[in-house]
Amino acid sequence: MSEPIKHECGIALIRLLKPLEYYEEKYGTSTYGLNKLYLLMEKQHNRGQDGAGIANIKFDIKPGNDFIARERSNSNSPIKDIFNEANKDIAEALGTCPENYRKTEWLKENARFSGELFLGHLRYGTFGRNTIESCHPFVKTSNWLTKNFVLAGNFNLTNVDELFNMLINIGQHPKEKKDTITVLEKVSHFLDEEVSKLYHSLKDQDLTSREISSKIAKEMDIQSILQDACKRWDGGYAMAGLFGHGDAFVARDPAGIRPAFFYQDDEIVVVASERPVIQTAFNVPLESIKEIEPAHALIIKKDGTVEQKQFREKLPEKQCSFERIYFSRGTDADIYEERKNFGRYLAPIVLDAVHHDLANTVFSYIPNTAETCFYGMNEEIRDYTNRVQKEMIVDLGKDITPEQIDHIFEISPRVEKIAVKDAKLRTFITDEAQRDDLVAHVYDTTYGAVKPGDNLVVIDDSIVRGTTLKQSILRILDRLNPQKIIVVSSAPQIRYPDCYGIDMAKLGDFVAFRAAIELLKDTNRTHIIDDVYEKALAQLGLPDTQVVNYVKEIYAPFTDKEVSAKIAELLTPVTMKAEVEVIYQTVDGLRHSCPNHTGDWYFTGEYPTPGGNRVVNQSFINFIENRNERAY
C-alpha cells in the first residue's frame, strides 16, 4: 500500500507437550520454545511495529518462586529488544549452571522464559498512545495459582462503553476505559467466579487445601469462562490467554473476522495469526495446519489435551478480505493465488482504458506489495495478446511473411519498474508548501522507461486517503511525460470505516467518501447529506440490533465509475500535465478472487456485527459536526 495504514496485530502461542529435556536431547538446545517463538514473531513482523511483548509460564514450580515471566518493548526494534533481554537472562543463568545439573532443569529454576507455555504479541496501535503500558501481553496476578491470567490478542471491540459499564455494575473499578483492559478484567472476573465455584464444591470433601487447588486446576471449565466473559463482546478478535497453572486458549470471534491458525503434533501445539509462518517455522505441510473455527476456542489443558470448543453462537462468516489484499504475507499459497486473481479481473478494464494500445502503454506497480496482483494482470494481458497473435496468423494464412511474423510477436505488454521508494522522509518541516515538496520526493522514478506520450498504468493495493498519490506519486510520474496515467487499485473503493482492528475509523479520511460528498454538491443534492445526518442522529441510543447503515445513501445516486472519476479529479495535482484516471477493483471481482473471505464491509457497508452500523453512523455524525475523533 503506497500510503501506510496501521492494521492487524499478530499473536503467536507455543505449548511444549514433552518434558523440557526432550527438546534439549532432540534439538540440541535448552531454549527450543523461545527460539521458535522468536521465529514466529519475526515472520509476522509485518503485523505490528508499534511494540511487542512475550510471556512464559513454567509448570509445577514450588511456591515462593516466580512462574510467570513477561517482557515488553515499544522501541524502534521491539522484537530484537525483548528477545535480547530474554536471552541475556538465560545466558547469565547458564553461566552459573553446576556441572552436575541438566541445563533445562537449571534454567527452569533460575532463568525467565524457560517454561513450557509461551505467548507472543506484535502490536499495531489503532487507538491511544504508543506507550509501554499499551503493549501486550497483559497480566492479572493473584496468590491463587489458577487465578493468574495473561492476555494478548488481535482485536477491536465496538461496544467498549457498554462493557465498561457492565464491569462497574458488577462492582469493579477499572482504571482505564480501553478494550484491552475491559477484556482482561472481564475474563478475570469470570475466572475468579469459576475458581470460587469449584472451591466451594470441593471444600466439603476430605481434601487438603493444596489438593483442592490441584483439583481446581484440573477441573477448570475454560469454555464456561469464555461463554460468560465474551457474551456481550461485539467486534473482531483472536484472543489468547494463559492461566497460571498451565491451561491456555485462543478464542476467535463469531464471524471469523480475525484470523487464527494452529498446528499440533506429539511435541508441540502452535497458534499464529498467519498460516505460512507456521509452515516456515516448523517445516510442516500446508494441509496439517488448521484454522480455529469462528465462535470457537482452541483450549489447551495442562495435561496436554487439545480441543476446539464453541463459546458463542456463530454468525455468518465474514473473514476480513483485507487480509487477502494486503495485511497477510503473500507467501501463503492461497493468498498468492488470490492476489494474482485480483490482477486478472482488472486486466479487461485496464485494456479498455488504454484502448488496447499495448505498443504505447507501460505497465508497472507501486508499492512492492502490489507485485503479485501485477503478475496476475500481466498474465491475463499476455493471454489476450496470445489470442490476438493467433487470430492475426490465422487471418494471414500461408501467405504470411517473416516481417509480418516479427510484427505480430512484437505485440506484448511493456513491463517496467517505474517507481522505487527511496526512503521514509520525516516531514518535520512546518511550512505546508515546503512539506508537500519534501513528501513528493519519497519515491524515485526510473527515467527512460516511459516514452513521452505513452500511457502509464500503475497498480496499487488500495487507495484509502489518496494523500501519497496526490502529494508524491502522481507528481513524480508526471515527470516522465506520459500522455495518461492510470492508477489501478486491486481493492474496491473504501467507503466505510472499519471498527474491527484496522486504523480506518474516520469517514472524512476516505477519498471515496469525499468524492461522493463533492458529487452531491455538484449535482445539487446536498439535501441527502442533511437527511442522512438527521437519520443518524435519530438512531442514537437505539439498541445496536435496530441501527441501520444510512451512510449508504450518500453513495446511492452515483455509479462506481462516477465516483472513480471524481476521485481522479480530487487527486490530480493542479500542476499535472498528464490526464489521470483511477480504476478500482469491482466488488464482484473481489468476491470471485477470494470467495472464502467475504468480510467486505469497508467496501459495501455490510457489517458483520450490529455494532458496525452504529459506528458508521457515528462516524458520519462526527464528520458533519467536524469532530476529529474515533467513532467507537
ZADREN-29730 format. One line per field, with one value per residue (C-alpha): x, y, z. Coordinates in Angstrom, 1 decimal, always signed. Layout:
BEGIN
xx = c(X,...)
yy = c(Y,...)
zz = c(Z,...)
! end
This chain:
BEGIN
xx = c(+0.0,+1.6,+0.1,+0.6,-2.3,-2.0,-3.8,-3.7,-1.8,-0.2,-0.2,+1.9,+1.4,+3.6,+2.9,+5.6,+3.9,+7.1,+9.4,+11.9,+14.8,+13.2,+13.9,+17.4,+18.2,+16.5,+17.2,+20.4,+19.0,+17.6,+15.6,+13.7,+10.4,+11.8,+13.7,+10.6,+8.6,+11.2,+10.9,+7.1,+7.2,+9.8,+7.9,+4.8,+6.7,+4.5,+1.6,+2.9,+5.7,+4.5,+5.5,+5.9,+5.8,+6.2,+5.2,+6.1,+4.6,+6.6,+4.7,+4.9,+7.1,+7.5,+5.7,+7.9,+9.3,+8.2,+6.3,+5.2,+7.7,+6.9,+8.9,+7.6,+9.1,+7.8,+11.2,+12.0,+13.2,+10.8,+11.3,+15.0,+14.9,+12.6,+14.5,+17.8,+16.6,+15.3,+18.4,+20.7,+18.9,+19.3,+22.9,+23.6,+21.8,+23.7,+27.0,+26.3,+25.0,+26.8,+28.3,+26.1,+22.9,+21.0,+20.8,+17.0,+16.5,+18.8,+17.3,+13.8,+14.9,+17.0,+16.0,+12.9,+11.4,+12.4,+9.0,+6.6,+4.0,+4.8,+2.8,+4.0,+2.3,+3.1,+1.2,-0.2,-1.8,-5.1,-6.0,-4.4,-0.8,+2.1,+3.3,+4.8,+1.6,-0.3,+1.8,+0.5,+0.6,-1.3,-1.1,-3.5,-1.7,-3.0,-1.7,-4.0,-2.1,-5.3,-6.3,-3.2,-4.1,-2.1,-3.9,-2.8,-4.8,-5.6,-8.9,-11.1,-14.4,-17.1,-19.0,-16.3,-18.6,-21.2,-18.7,-17.1,-20.4,-21.0,-17.8,-18.9,-22.3,-20.6,-18.7,-15.3,-13.4,-11.5,-8.5,-9.0,-11.8,-9.9,-11.0,-7.7,-8.3,-12.0,-11.3,-8.7,-11.0,-14.0,-12.2,-10.5,-13.9,-15.4,-12.2,-12.5,-16.1,-15.1,-12.4,-14.7,-17.4,-15.0,-13.6,-17.0,-17.9,-14.7,-14.2,-16.7,-14.7,-11.9,-9.2,-6.3,-6.2,-3.3,-5.3,-8.3,-6.1,-4.8,-8.3,-9.4,-6.6,-7.7,-11.4,-11.5,-14.0,-12.4,-15.3,-17.7,-15.5,-15.4,-19.1,-19.8,-17.0,-17.5,-21.3,-21.7,-18.5,-19.2,-16.2,-13.4,-10.9,-8.4,-7.8,-5.1,-5.0,-2.7,-3.6,-1.1,-1.5,-0.8,-4.1,-4.3,-6.8,-7.1,-10.6,-11.9,-14.8,-18.2,-17.9,-14.3,-13.2,-9.7,-7.6,-6.0,-4.3,-2.9,-0.7,-0.4,+1.7,+3.0,+5.7,+4.0,+0.9,+1.4,-1.0,-0.3,-2.2,-0.9,-0.6,+2.8,+4.7,+3.8,+4.8,+8.2,+9.0,+8.2,+8.6,+5.2,+2.9,+0.1,-2.7,-1.5,-2.3,-5.9,-8.0,-9.6,-13.3,-15.3,-17.0,-14.7,-11.7,-8.8,-8.4,-5.1,-5.2,-2.2,-2.4,-1.9,-5.5,-6.3,-9.7,-11.9,-15.0,-17.7,-18.3,-20.5,-23.3,-21.8,-22.6,-22.4,-18.6,-17.1,-13.4,-11.5,-10.8,-8.1,-6.1,-6.0,-5.5,-2.7,-2.2,-1.2,+2.1,+1.8,+3.7,+0.6,-0.3,-4.0,-3.3,-0.7,-3.2,-6.0,-3.8,-3.0,-6.7,-7.2,-5.0,-6.7,-10.1,-8.7,-7.0,-10.0,-10.9,-7.3,-7.2,-10.3,-8.8,-5.8,-7.9,-5.9,-2.9,-0.1,+2.6,+2.2,+1.4,+3.8,+2.6,+4.1,+3.2,+3.6,+4.5,+6.2,+3.3,+1.2,+3.6,+1.6,-1.5,+0.6,+1.7,-1.9,-2.8,+0.3,-0.6,-4.1,-2.9,-0.4,-3.2,-5.1,-2.0,-1.6,-5.2,-4.6,-1.4,-3.1,-6.0,-3.6,-1.6,-4.8,-6.1,-2.9,-2.7,+0.0,+1.0,+2.4,+5.8,+8.7,+8.3,+4.6,+5.5,+8.1,+5.4,+2.9,+5.3,+6.1,+2.5,+3.2,+2.8,+5.6,+6.5,+8.9,+9.9,+8.8,+8.9,+11.1,+10.6,+13.9,+13.5,+10.9,+11.5,+10.4,+8.1,+9.4,+9.1,+6.1,+5.5,+2.8,+4.2,+7.7,+6.5,+4.5,+7.6,+9.5,+6.8,+6.9,+10.4,+9.6,+9.7,+12.3,+11.4,+13.2,+13.9,+13.9,+11.5,+8.5,+8.4,+6.8,+3.2,+2.9,+0.1,+1.4,-0.5,+0.4,-1.2,-1.6,-3.0,-5.7,-6.4,-7.5,-6.9,-5.1,-2.7,+0.5,-0.8,-1.6,+1.5,+4.1,+3.4,+1.4,+3.8,+6.9,+5.2,+4.2,+7.9,+8.2,+5.8,+3.2,+0.0,-2.1,-1.6,-4.0,-3.8,-5.3,-6.4,-6.5,-9.2,-12.6,-13.4,-13.0,-16.3,-17.0,-14.9,-13.5,-14.0,-12.6,-8.9,-7.8,-7.0,-9.7,-12.3,-13.0,-15.2,-13.5,-10.2,-11.6,-11.1,-14.2,-16.4,-15.0,-15.7,-19.3,-19.9,-18.5,-20.7,-23.7,-22.7,-22.1,-25.5,-27.4,-28.3,-26.9,-30.3,-29.2,-26.3,-28.8,-31.2,-28.5,-27.4,-30.9,-31.4,-28.1,-29.0,-32.4,-30.7,-28.6,-29.4,-31.2,-30.0,-27.4,-29.7,-32.1,-29.5,-29.3,-26.3,-27.8,-24.4,-25.1,-27.5,-24.5,-23.3,-26.6,-27.1,-23.9,-22.2,-18.8,-17.4,-18.7,-17.2,-13.9,-13.9,-14.4,-11.6,-9.3,-10.2,-9.6,-6.2,-4.9,-2.4,-3.0,+0.4,-0.2,+0.3,-0.9,-4.5,-5.3,-7.7,-8.4,-9.7,-10.9,-11.5,-15.2,-16.8,-17.7,-14.1,-13.1,-15.5,-14.5,-10.9,-11.2,-14.6,-13.9,-13.2,-16.5,-15.8,-16.0,-17.8,-15.3,-16.3,-20.0,-21.2,-22.4,-21.1,-20.7,-21.8,-24.6,-22.0,-20.7,-23.8,-23.7,-20.0,-20.6,-23.4,-21.5,-18.5,-20.8,-22.1,-18.5,-17.8,-20.8,-20.0,-16.3,-15.2,-11.9,-12.3,-12.8,-16.5,-16.1)
yy = c(+0.0,+3.3,+5.1,+3.2,+2.4,+0.7,-2.6,-6.0,-7.2,-10.6,-13.4,-16.5,-19.2,-22.2,-25.1,-27.7,-31.1,-33.1,-32.6,-29.8,-32.3,-33.9,-30.8,-30.5,-34.1,-34.0,-30.4,-29.7,-26.6,-25.8,-22.9,-24.6,-23.0,-19.5,-19.8,-20.9,-18.1,-15.6,-17.1,-16.9,-13.3,-12.2,-13.9,-11.8,-8.6,-7.1,-7.3,-4.9,-2.4,-0.2,-2.7,-6.3,-8.5,-12.1,-14.1,-17.5,-19.8,-22.5,-25.6,-27.1,-24.5,-24.7,-21.9,-18.9,-19.0,-16.9,-18.9,-16.1,-14.0,-11.1,-8.7,-5.8,-3.1,-0.1,+0.8,+1.0,-2.6,-4.2,-7.9,-7.6,-5.9,-8.3,-11.4,-9.8,-9.4,-13.0,-14.5,-12.3,-13.7,-17.3,-16.8,-15.5,-18.4,-20.9,-19.3,-20.4,-23.9,-26.6,-29.4,-32.0,-30.1,-30.6,-27.3,-27.4,-28.1,-25.3,-22.8,-23.6,-22.9,-19.8,-18.1,-16.5,-17.7,-21.3,-22.8,-24.9,-22.3,-19.2,-16.3,-13.5,-10.4,-7.8,-4.5,-2.1,+0.6,+1.7,+4.0,+5.6,+6.4,+4.2,+3.6,+0.5,+0.1,-0.4,-3.3,-6.9,-9.3,-8.0,-9.8,-10.2,-11.6,-13.5,-15.6,-18.3,-20.2,-20.7,-17.0,-15.7,-14.7,-13.5,-11.9,-10.9,-10.5,-9.2,-7.4,-4.3,-4.2,-1.7,-1.6,-0.7,+1.8,-0.9,-3.4,-0.8,-0.1,-3.8,-4.0,-1.1,-2.8,-5.9,-3.8,-3.4,-0.1,-0.3,+2.0,+2.7,+2.6,+0.5,-2.7,-4.4,-3.6,-4.3,-7.8,-8.5,-7.6,-9.4,-12.7,-12.3,-11.7,-14.9,-16.8,-15.8,-17.0,-20.3,-20.8,-19.9,-22.2,-25.1,-24.3,-24.3,-27.6,-29.3,-27.9,-30.3,-33.2,-34.8,-32.8,-30.6,-27.0,-28.0,-30.9,-28.6,-26.2,-29.0,-30.3,-26.8,-26.6,-29.9,-29.2,-25.6,-25.1,-22.6,-23.0,-21.8,-18.9,-17.7,-18.2,-15.8,-13.3,-12.9,-12.9,-9.2,-8.7,-7.0,-6.9,-8.9,-10.8,-13.6,-13.7,-15.7,-16.4,-18.3,-19.3,-19.6,-23.3,-24.1,-24.1,-21.9,-20.9,-18.9,-17.7,-16.5,-14.1,-15.5,-14.1,-15.2,-11.6,-12.0,-15.0,-17.7,-20.9,-23.8,-26.9,-29.8,-32.9,-35.1,-32.5,-29.1,-27.0,-23.7,-20.9,-17.9,-15.2,-16.4,-19.9,-19.7,-18.6,-22.0,-23.8,-22.0,-22.2,-25.9,-27.1,-28.8,-29.3,-26.9,-29.5,-30.1,-26.5,-25.8,-22.7,-22.2,-22.1,-18.9,-18.7,-21.5,-21.5,-23.8,-25.0,-26.5,-28.1,-28.5,-32.3,-31.8,-32.3,-30.1,-29.5,-26.8,-25.8,-23.4,-20.5,-18.2,-18.6,-18.4,-15.5,-15.7,-15.9,-12.6,-13.2,-10.0,-9.6,-7.0,-9.9,-11.3,-8.0,-6.6,-7.5,-11.1,-12.2,-13.2,-16.4,-18.2,-20.5,-19.4,-15.7,-15.7,-17.1,-14.8,-11.7,-12.8,-13.2,-9.5,-8.6,-11.0,-9.5,-5.9,-6.7,-6.3,-2.9,-1.7,-2.8,-0.8,+2.2,+2.2,+1.3,-2.0,+0.1,-2.1,-0.6,+2.8,+1.6,+0.8,-1.4,-1.1,-1.3,+0.8,-0.4,-3.8,-5.4,-4.9,-7.0,-10.3,-8.5,-7.1,-10.6,-11.7,-8.7,-9.2,-12.9,-12.0,-9.4,-11.9,-14.3,-11.6,-10.9,-14.6,-14.7,-11.6,-13.1,-16.4,-14.6,-12.5,-15.5,-17.4,-14.4,-14.0,-17.8,-19.4,-16.1,-14.7,-13.1,-13.1,-9.4,-9.8,-12.6,-10.2,-7.5,-9.9,-11.1,-7.5,-7.3,-7.7,-5.8,-3.4,-4.1,-1.8,-0.9,+2.7,+3.9,+2.9,+4.0,+5.7,+6.5,+7.3,+11.0,+12.6,+15.6,+17.8,+21.0,+23.0,+25.1,+23.3,+24.1,+23.0,+19.9,+18.8,+19.3,+17.0,+14.3,+14.5,+13.0,+9.9,+7.9,+7.9,+7.2,+5.1,+7.6,+6.5,+3.6,+5.6,+7.4,+10.9,+10.4,+6.8,+5.6,+4.6,+2.0,+1.6,-0.9,-0.1,-2.5,+0.0,+3.7,+4.8,+8.6,+9.3,+11.6,+9.9,+9.7,+13.4,+14.7,+12.3,+9.5,+11.3,+14.3,+12.1,+10.0,+13.2,+14.0,+11.1,+13.0,+10.3,+11.2,+9.4,+7.9,+5.2,+4.3,+0.9,-0.3,-4.0,-3.4,-1.7,+1.8,+2.0,+3.7,+2.9,+2.8,-0.3,-0.9,-4.4,-3.7,-1.6,+2.1,+3.3,+4.8,+8.3,+8.8,+12.1,+10.2,+8.3,+9.8,+7.8,+9.4,+12.9,+12.2,+11.2,+14.4,+16.5,+14.8,+15.5,+19.2,+19.2,+17.8,+20.0,+17.0,+18.2,+17.5,+13.9,+14.8,+16.6,+13.7,+11.1,+13.3,+13.5,+9.8,+9.0,+11.3,+9.7,+6.3,+7.4,+5.4,+2.6,-1.0,-1.9,-4.6,-1.8,+0.5,+0.8,+2.0,+5.1,+6.3,+4.0,+6.7,+9.1,+6.8,+5.6,+8.2,+7.5,+4.7,+3.3,+4.9,+8.3,+8.1,+6.9,+9.9,+12.3,+10.7,+11.1,+14.8,+15.3,+13.5,+15.3,+18.0,+21.3,+21.2,+17.9,+17.7,+14.1,+13.0,+10.9,+8.1,+5.9,+2.4,+0.3,-3.4,-4.3,-5.9,-8.8,-9.1,-9.1,-11.8,-14.0,-13.6,-14.6,-16.4,-17.7,-14.3,-12.4,-9.7,-6.7,-4.1,-1.3,-1.6,-2.5,-1.2,-4.8,-5.0,-8.5,-7.4,-5.0,-2.6,-1.8,+0.1,+2.2,+3.0,+4.1,+6.4,+7.9,+8.4,+10.3,+12.5,+13.3,+14.3,+16.6,+18.1,+18.5,+16.3,+14.7,+11.6,+7.9,+6.7,+3.9)
zz = c(+0.0,-1.1,+1.9,+5.2,+7.5,+10.8,+10.8,+12.3,+15.4,+15.4,+18.0,+18.5,+21.1,+21.7,+24.1,+24.5,+25.1,+26.1,+29.1,+28.5,+28.5,+25.4,+23.3,+24.6,+23.6,+20.2,+19.0,+20.9,+22.7,+26.1,+24.6,+21.8,+22.7,+23.0,+19.7,+17.9,+19.4,+18.1,+14.6,+14.6,+15.7,+13.2,+10.4,+11.5,+11.9,+9.2,+11.6,+14.2,+14.6,+17.4,+20.1,+21.0,+24.1,+25.2,+28.2,+29.6,+32.2,+34.0,+35.1,+38.6,+40.2,+44.0,+45.9,+46.5,+43.0,+40.1,+37.4,+35.1,+33.0,+30.8,+28.6,+26.5,+24.3,+22.4,+20.9,+17.2,+17.3,+19.8,+18.8,+19.0,+22.4,+24.1,+22.9,+23.7,+27.3,+27.5,+26.0,+28.2,+31.3,+30.0,+29.2,+32.7,+34.2,+32.0,+33.1,+36.7,+35.9,+38.0,+36.1,+37.8,+36.7,+33.4,+31.6,+31.2,+34.9,+36.0,+33.6,+34.8,+38.3,+37.6,+34.3,+33.0,+29.7,+30.4,+30.9,+28.8,+27.6,+25.5,+24.2,+21.9,+20.5,+17.9,+18.2,+15.7,+17.7,+16.2,+19.1,+22.0,+22.9,+21.9,+25.5,+27.1,+29.1,+25.8,+24.7,+25.2,+26.9,+29.9,+33.2,+36.1,+39.2,+42.3,+45.1,+43.8,+41.0,+39.0,+39.2,+37.4,+33.9,+30.8,+27.8,+24.3,+21.2,+17.8,+18.4,+18.5,+20.2,+19.1,+22.4,+25.0,+26.7,+27.3,+28.6,+30.8,+32.4,+32.9,+34.9,+37.1,+37.6,+39.0,+41.5,+39.7,+39.4,+36.1,+35.8,+32.1,+29.5,+26.8,+25.2,+26.3,+30.0,+29.7,+28.2,+30.8,+33.7,+32.2,+31.7,+35.1,+36.8,+35.5,+36.1,+39.8,+39.8,+38.3,+40.8,+43.7,+42.4,+42.2,+45.6,+47.3,+45.6,+46.8,+50.2,+51.9,+50.5,+52.6,+50.8,+51.9,+50.6,+48.3,+47.0,+46.4,+44.5,+42.3,+41.5,+40.6,+38.1,+36.6,+36.6,+35.5,+32.7,+30.3,+27.8,+30.6,+31.5,+27.9,+27.4,+30.4,+29.7,+25.9,+25.9,+25.1,+23.0,+19.7,+17.3,+15.7,+17.8,+18.0,+21.8,+23.5,+27.2,+29.6,+33.1,+35.9,+36.4,+32.7,+30.8,+27.7,+25.0,+21.7,+21.1,+17.7,+17.1,+15.9,+12.4,+11.9,+11.2,+12.7,+11.6,+13.7,+12.6,+14.6,+14.2,+16.6,+16.8,+19.7,+20.5,+20.3,+19.8,+18.0,+17.1,+14.9,+13.0,+9.7,+8.2,+6.3,+9.4,+11.0,+7.8,+7.8,+11.5,+11.8,+8.3,+8.1,+5.1,+4.4,+5.0,+8.5,+9.6,+10.5,+11.2,+14.6,+13.8,+14.3,+17.7,+18.9,+21.3,+20.9,+24.5,+25.6,+29.1,+31.2,+30.8,+27.0,+26.0,+23.0,+21.5,+20.0,+21.9,+20.9,+23.3,+21.3,+18.7,+15.3,+12.9,+9.1,+8.3,+7.3,+7.3,+6.6,+2.9,+3.6,+5.0,+1.5,-0.3,+1.8,+5.5,+5.5,+4.0,+0.3,+0.8,+1.8,-1.2,-1.3,-0.7,-3.5,-6.0,-4.8,-5.3,-8.8,-9.4,-8.4,-11.3,-13.7,-13.0,-13.5,-16.8,-19.2,-17.5,-17.9,-21.6,-22.3,-20.5,-22.9,-25.9,-26.2,-27.3,-25.9,-28.1,-26.3,-22.8,-19.9,-17.0,-13.5,-9.8,-6.6,-4.0,-3.9,-2.1,-5.2,-7.2,-7.0,-8.3,-11.1,-12.1,-12.4,-14.5,-16.7,-17.2,-18.3,-20.7,-22.2,-22.6,-24.5,-26.7,-27.4,-28.7,-30.8,-32.3,-33.2,-34.8,-36.9,-38.0,-39.0,-40.9,-42.9,-43.6,-45.6,-47.3,-44.0,-44.4,-41.9,-41.4,-40.6,-38.1,-36.4,-36.2,-34.7,-32.0,-31.1,-29.7,-26.0,-22.8,-21.9,-18.3,-16.3,-12.8,-12.7,-9.1,-6.2,-2.6,-1.7,+1.9,+4.6,+4.8,+8.0,+7.3,+10.1,+8.0,+9.3,+6.2,+4.2,+0.7,+1.7,+3.4,+0.3,-1.7,+0.7,+0.5,-3.3,-3.2,-1.2,-4.5,-7.2,-10.9,-13.5,-16.2,-19.8,-19.4,-20.5,-23.8,-24.0,-24.9,-23.6,-21.4,-17.9,-15.8,-12.2,-9.7,-6.0,-3.4,-2.4,-2.4,+1.1,+1.6,-1.7,+0.0,-1.1,-4.7,-4.9,-3.0,-4.3,-6.8,-9.4,-9.4,-9.9,-12.6,-14.4,-14.8,-17.3,-19.6,-20.2,-22.0,-19.5,-16.0,-14.9,-11.3,-10.6,-7.2,-6.6,-3.9,-4.4,-3.2,+0.5,+1.5,+5.1,+8.4,+9.9,+13.6,+14.0,+14.0,+11.1,+11.6,+9.2,+11.5,+10.1,+7.1,+6.2,+5.6,+2.7,-0.8,-2.0,+0.7,-0.1,-3.8,-3.1,-1.0,-3.8,-6.3,-4.2,-4.1,-7.9,-8.6,-6.1,-3.9,-0.6,+1.0,+1.0,+3.3,+5.7,+5.5,+6.4,+9.3,+10.7,+10.4,+12.1,+15.0,+15.3,+15.9,+18.8,+21.9,+20.0,+20.6,+18.0,+16.5,+15.4,+13.9,+10.1,+8.0,+6.4,+5.1,+2.1,+0.9,+0.3,-2.5,-3.8,-6.6,-8.3,-10.2,-9.2,-12.4,-11.5,-8.0,-9.5,-12.0,-9.1,-7.1,-10.1,-10.2,-6.4,-6.6,-9.6,-8.6,-10.3,-11.9,-13.7,-17.4,-17.9,-17.8,-14.7,-14.5,-11.4,-11.8,-8.8,-8.5,-8.5,-5.5,-7.8,-8.8,-5.2,-4.3,-7.2,-6.3,-2.7,-2.4,+1.1,+2.7,+2.4,+5.0,+2.8,+5.0,+4.3,+0.6,+0.8,+4.2,+5.1,+8.7,+10.2,+13.7,+14.8,+16.3,+12.9,+11.8,+15.0,+14.3,+10.7,+11.6,+14.5,+12.1,+9.8,+12.6,+13.6,+10.0,+9.8,+13.2,+12.3,+15.3,+14.5,+16.7,+16.5,+16.4,+18.9)
! end
